[in-house]
Amino acid sequence: MNLINMLSNFFRNKYTFASAPAIILNFRGEILLAKRKANCVFYPSLWGLPGGMTEYDEKIEDAVIREVKEEIGVKIKIIKRARGIYEHLPNKECPFHMIDIPYYAKIVKGTPEAKDETQEVKWFKPKAIGKMKLAYEHKKVLKGEGLI
């Protein structure tokens, strides 16, 4: 049994994790998405909002700033917390129960580029995102926020 399966079995249905995706819009109303690498354990090769899970003893606001820097190489400033809180239930693609607490943010330094577990970064028109399959519950987040 590999390490991922061991961890999945250990954490499955035992813990809920906090995740902080960033909603970043440009002046044209496009939404920034990051494509996960093909070798990612969860949701390989799917587009999603940059961001990720909090680390132990880390504030959610700090997690979204850190995760965005790691994934797409930019420094962001949080504008506000999104209206909704969204739930990702364990499924065949990802066995973890997560609560997504999204934040609207703006880029204050750097140009988005693929880093870490990201293979591509791109701005999308909301209409195009409506036709895509996204990682985690990011499509539900964007619909819930009235963006797609």
C-alpha positions as a Markdown table, in Angstrom:
| # | Residue | x | y | z |
|---|---|---|---|---|
| 1 | Met | 0.0 | 0.0 | 0.0 |
| 2 | Asn | 1.5 | 3.4 | -1.0 |
| 3 | Leu | 1.7 | 6.4 | 1.3 |
| 4 | Ile | -1.2 | 8.3 | -0.4 |
| 5 | Asn | -3.5 | 5.3 | 0.1 |
| 6 | Met | -2.4 | 4.9 | 3.7 |
| 7 | Leu | -3.0 | 8.6 | 4.4 |
| 8 | Ser | -6.4 | 8.5 | 2.6 |
| 9 | Asn | -7.5 | 5.5 | 4.6 |
| 10 | Phe | -6.4 | 7.1 | 7.9 |
| 11 | Phe | -8.0 | 10.5 | 7.3 |
| 12 | Arg | -11.1 | 9.3 | 5.4 |
| 13 | Asn | -14.3 | 10.2 | 7.3 |
| 14 | Lys | -12.3 | 11.2 | 10.4 |
| 15 | Tyr | -11.4 | 14.8 | 9.8 |
| 16 | Thr | -12.6 | 17.8 | 7.9 |
| 17 | Phe | -10.0 | 20.2 | 6.4 |
| 18 | Ala | -10.2 | 23.9 | 5.7 |
| 19 | Ser | -9.3 | 25.0 | 2.2 |
| 20 | Ala | -9.0 | 28.6 | 0.9 |
| 21 | Pro | -9.3 | 29.1 | -2.8 |
| 22 | Ala | -8.7 | 32.6 | -4.3 |
| 23 | Ile | -11.1 | 34.2 | -6.7 |
| 24 | Ile | -9.0 | 36.6 | -8.8 |
| 25 | Leu | -10.6 | 38.7 | -11.5 |
| 26 | Asn | -9.0 | 41.0 | -14.0 |
| 27 | Phe | -10.3 | 44.3 | -15.4 |
| 28 | Arg | -12.0 | 42.4 | -18.2 |
| 29 | Gly | -14.0 | 40.3 | -15.7 |
| 30 | Glu | -12.0 | 37.2 | -16.5 |
| 31 | Ile | -11.3 | 34.6 | -13.8 |
| 32 | Leu | -7.8 | 33.3 | -13.1 |
| 33 | Leu | -7.6 | 29.5 | -13.1 |
| 34 | Ala | -4.6 | 27.1 | -12.7 |
| 35 | Lys | -4.4 | 23.7 | -14.4 |
| 36 | Arg | -3.2 | 21.0 | -12.1 |
| 37 | Lys | -0.3 | 18.8 | -13.3 |
| 38 | Ala | -1.1 | 15.4 | -14.7 |
| 39 | Asn | 0.8 | 13.7 | -11.9 |
| 40 | Cys | -1.2 | 15.3 | -9.1 |
| 41 | Val | -2.8 | 12.7 | -6.9 |
| 42 | Phe | -6.2 | 14.5 | -6.8 |
| 43 | Tyr | -7.9 | 16.0 | -9.8 |
| 44 | Pro | -5.0 | 15.6 | -12.2 |
| 45 | Ser | -5.0 | 17.9 | -15.3 |
| 46 | Leu | -8.1 | 19.8 | -14.2 |
| 47 | Trp | -8.5 | 23.5 | -13.9 |
| 48 | Gly | -9.3 | 25.1 | -10.6 |
| 49 | Leu | -9.0 | 28.2 | -8.5 |
| 50 | Pro | -5.5 | 28.8 | -7.1 |
| 51 | Gly | -5.3 | 28.2 | -3.3 |
| 52 | Gly | -5.4 | 25.2 | -1.1 |
| 53 | Met | -5.6 | 23.7 | 2.3 |
| 54 | Thr | -4.5 | 25.3 | 5.5 |
| 55 | Glu | -1.6 | 24.0 | 7.5 |
| 56 | Tyr | -1.8 | 23.3 | 11.2 |
| 57 | Asp | -2.0 | 26.5 | 13.2 |
| 58 | Glu | -2.3 | 28.7 | 10.1 |
| 59 | Lys | -5.0 | 31.4 | 9.6 |
| 60 | Ile | -7.1 | 30.9 | 6.6 |
| 61 | Glu | -6.2 | 34.3 | 5.2 |
| 62 | Asp | -2.5 | 33.4 | 5.5 |
| 63 | Ala | -3.1 | 30.0 | 3.8 |
| 64 | Val | -4.7 | 31.5 | 0.7 |
| 65 | Ile | -1.8 | 34.0 | 0.3 |
| 66 | Arg | 0.8 | 31.3 | 0.8 |
| 67 | Glu | -0.9 | 28.7 | -1.5 |
| 68 | Val | -1.4 | 31.3 | -4.3 |
| 69 | Lys | 2.3 | 32.2 | -4.1 |
| 70 | Glu | 3.3 | 28.5 | -4.2 |
| 71 | Glu | 1.0 | 27.6 | -7.1 |
| 72 | Ile | 1.2 | 30.6 | -9.4 |
| 73 | Gly | 4.1 | 32.7 | -8.1 |
| 74 | Val | 2.3 | 35.9 | -7.3 |
| 75 | Lys | 1.7 | 38.0 | -4.2 |
| 76 | Ile | -1.9 | 38.7 | -3.6 |
| 77 | Lys | -3.9 | 41.1 | -1.4 |
| 78 | Ile | -7.2 | 39.8 | 0.0 |
| 79 | Ile | -10.1 | 42.0 | -0.9 |
| 80 | Lys | -12.8 | 40.2 | 1.0 |
| 81 | Arg | -14.1 | 36.8 | 2.0 |
| 82 | Ala | -16.6 | 35.4 | -0.5 |
| 83 | Arg | -20.3 | 35.3 | 0.5 |
| 84 | Gly | -20.5 | 31.5 | 0.7 |
| 85 | Ile | -18.8 | 28.7 | 2.4 |
| 86 | Tyr | -18.7 | 25.5 | 0.2 |
| 87 | Glu | -18.4 | 21.9 | 1.1 |
| 88 | His | -16.4 | 19.2 | -0.8 |
| 89 | Leu | -17.5 | 15.8 | 0.2 |
| 90 | Pro | -15.2 | 12.8 | -0.2 |
| 91 | Asn | -15.6 | 11.2 | -3.6 |
| 92 | Lys | -13.7 | 8.9 | -6.0 |
| 93 | Glu | -11.4 | 11.7 | -7.1 |
| 94 | Cys | -10.5 | 13.0 | -3.7 |
| 95 | Pro | -11.2 | 11.1 | -0.4 |
| 96 | Phe | -11.1 | 14.2 | 1.9 |
| 97 | His | -13.9 | 16.2 | 3.4 |
| 98 | Met | -13.1 | 19.9 | 3.0 |
| 99 | Ile | -14.7 | 23.1 | 3.7 |
| 100 | Asp | -13.9 | 25.7 | 1.1 |
| 101 | Ile | -13.7 | 29.3 | 2.4 |
| 102 | Pro | -13.0 | 31.4 | -0.7 |
| 103 | Tyr | -11.5 | 34.8 | -0.8 |
| 104 | Tyr | -11.6 | 37.5 | -3.5 |
| 105 | Ala | -8.1 | 38.7 | -4.1 |
| 106 | Lys | -6.0 | 40.9 | -6.4 |
| 107 | Ile | -2.5 | 40.5 | -7.6 |
| 108 | Val | -0.2 | 43.1 | -6.1 |
| 109 | Lys | 3.2 | 41.7 | -7.3 |
| 110 | Gly | 4.3 | 39.3 | -10.0 |
| 111 | Thr | 2.8 | 37.7 | -13.1 |
| 112 | Pro | 0.9 | 34.4 | -12.8 |
| 113 | Glu | 2.9 | 31.4 | -14.0 |
| 114 | Ala | 2.9 | 27.7 | -13.4 |
| 115 | Lys | 4.7 | 26.6 | -10.2 |
| 116 | Asp | 4.6 | 23.7 | -7.8 |
| 117 | Glu | 1.7 | 21.4 | -8.7 |
| 118 | Thr | 0.4 | 23.7 | -11.5 |
| 119 | Gln | 1.2 | 23.1 | -15.2 |
| 120 | Glu | -0.6 | 26.2 | -16.7 |
| 121 | Val | -2.3 | 29.4 | -15.6 |
| 122 | Lys | -4.8 | 31.2 | -17.7 |
| 123 | Trp | -7.6 | 33.9 | -17.6 |
| 124 | Phe | -11.0 | 32.6 | -18.6 |
| 125 | Lys | -14.2 | 34.3 | -19.5 |
| 126 | Pro | -17.0 | 33.2 | -17.1 |
| 127 | Lys | -19.0 | 31.7 | -20.0 |
| 128 | Ala | -16.2 | 29.4 | -20.9 |
| 129 | Ile | -15.8 | 28.2 | -17.3 |
| 130 | Gly | -19.5 | 27.3 | -17.2 |
| 131 | Lys | -18.8 | 24.6 | -19.7 |
| 132 | Met | -15.7 | 23.2 | -18.0 |
| 133 | Lys | -15.1 | 20.5 | -15.3 |
| 134 | Leu | -13.2 | 22.1 | -12.5 |
| 135 | Ala | -11.2 | 20.5 | -9.6 |
| 136 | Tyr | -12.7 | 20.1 | -6.2 |
| 137 | Glu | -16.0 | 22.2 | -5.8 |
| 138 | His | -14.6 | 25.2 | -7.6 |
| 139 | Lys | -17.4 | 25.3 | -10.1 |
| 140 | Lys | -19.9 | 25.3 | -7.2 |
| 141 | Val | -17.9 | 28.2 | -5.6 |
| 142 | Leu | -18.0 | 30.3 | -8.8 |
| 143 | Lys | -21.7 | 29.6 | -9.4 |
| 144 | Gly | -22.5 | 30.3 | -5.7 |
| 145 | Glu | -20.7 | 33.7 | -6.0 |
| 146 | Gly | -22.7 | 34.5 | -9.1 |
| 147 | Leu | -19.6 | 34.6 | -11.3 |
| 148 | Ile | -20.6 | 31.9 | -13.8 |
